[in-house]
């Protein structure tokens, strides 16, 4: 009952803090560039139906001898005559929904694991940390391949795979922060007024771990973008014909020598988003170190 | 011959994103060969900045923006980097507060010492080694040969600081800068280090700039004192003259807010300085202290810059105050009368009986060894009455914080009893304590920066405690929280603030409000004032006394500061290595008969009054390791009054006087009673 009382107030405060933090970003040029790149792609994804010039899945067969960039098809068409610009625009929706959802799920699981391990220590910590270690000891890409090829390519399975692979990494960070924060006097004070363990973990400890976690979440969003791209490239992304940046590269990389633009543009889309996330993370770290 | 150091109107600024911040608008002083000047002031007053600027070592952001700093007549700012390098560590050396960060952790200390002559005097390796060993002996380190090959982490804090001092003295510098060199040390270790500095100073005839927030340490070391406030040297003069005849209101304010060992809440009062130091970015036009000064006179004090004037008949005594000549003689603050509460025979609230807390150390799987117990608390018995203050004093590692943890249920006892209002609480972890007990016993913590959750507002912190401990509804809790804020003398609007918007003292007030939320019977305060500046400390101590009197709360006050304890407490327990060596009414403990440890502690406390004479008892050696605490008296290894083998082998009997004053010692009571008091007034 008590916990809900705070939660009702929380979103507003959190949003305000977030806005303030973004305003602080002005002082970090790197962070500003990152934010601009990420914001650009978010806008593209939101406005896809309005700004996309063609149907992304339609095969436009006119003037098939000349597929390259032109006044009609700005970024050209792929080997099946589909408009690359429209496919990139619609593809951003996939990346920017699956990526954040997967990262969010990984954080949900990872934070819970890390808080439990760091707060209770003892055998709970041993069990959680060993399981994490086992998962972390596998090469990431092989884990993705095993999971997706086992359960089939779909948005849901990508989310599950990212959660499975990234949550031990998040758990490690959260555990380390929790181990430090649980020794603070305000945690002892909370115990002395009879707070529950859940309350202490969620209300006393977690909010104070947010600084490093926000930076990490940003970086992790970049990693997830890469993972989605790689899975698409390996044919384990979303089922065709829906546009998916990695899948676009896969469909056209054989044409690399004759028509490099076909895979180059989706590659640029992926890297600009990843670089955007990384620079944003750098900027956030920079301003968090200042205050 | 020019003075060793001369600052001529030195103006120092830091350059930040917000632009230039002028932290020191203009400081002038001179230091002759062999002279020791103490710079005192509260945190943020610029004393360290001055020291770093003398070294010409203000890092990237600070710069001397006006005036001159002359070292042996030469202008430091005109020297080349090469010349500066020769001077630093050669003719000018610095000792910092934290010895661990001044020593290289991956190099044996002897090799670090050898670097000084090798670099500065082109000495040969053999010569450097010989001199390093000699120096280690000179700073009273036992067995210099073995210390030479040890790494810094293998030495205790006091030994590390001696090594740093040895390093600073290696090249026989003409100027030694010491920045809070004893602040992190225990009081007996501090006394030994101060004694060492005084002795070496006589021997080497070095000039010293000694920076400290503790007026008492300055009295021990220095000939002259400079009082700094907000970057300005407000008063400077010979120690005796400044203490006997302080002419600046700020100096008087400082003296009025520190308890001098021997004064108590019934015999004197602490008068905190109202207000806060103005931020350096927003300096007033006139006197910087005007906003907090009780002698302020609007037109003269705030109109323009204040000149430094000399005090008539006192050579070298200078004051930066327009009214210095008109100030009445200083009167120590008198107790208001309210503080004296009738201490009738109240009932017992807390009884601790033969309490034990052992930590079992298991043998290592790989290295082997035997399991052993660390006896953090060993057979502790004491008792606290309602409305009284029970103080627990002792140096670090004596078990006083463990005791607080057992009381509050963060740790559990392994033997004996802790009874609060007829209920055993020593074995109850805080999670399993009944709400009634949680309400009865609350705690105030030491570190103001970690005591409040930085993510929560002040209002939430206080309201939450009210709702948990008193089961109040939300509206009621809000109203009650505002009342509590008033009780601890904070403006009610503070409920909307975050902890980072509060000063250290304000945070500690909120922590007190939080502890009072459930109307507790017992408040455990673990070093609640030791991280605060003296003027803030005085205000918090006054608040604790006042609240205790009005609410009849029992206060368990844990502290290493014997002056504050003397001022505040009714009963005192002196702890050493998990044992209570002396327990009794505060008046009895601070007068003979003493336990030899108490006697040594009292003689080590730096007293900010040059007219008080103190016995000098320097404890040599270190605390014994937790693994081999003597079977007999824990203090036997360092005791200057050791009787003989019996002290090592047989636990001392408890001697009790007629007033219930307990001393655990082998020396007969009659003999202990013959010991002279540690402190006496020189004139008498």
Interface residues (C-beta under 8 A of the other chain):
Chain A: X2 X5 X6 X27 X184 X185 X186 X188 X189 X190 X191 X192 X193 X194 X195 X204 X207 X208 X210
Chain B: X17 X408 X409 X410 X430 X431 X433 X435 X438 X441 X442 X443 X445 X446 X447 X450 X451 X452 X453 X454 X455 X456 X460 X464 X465 X467 X468 X469 X474 X511 X514 X517 X518
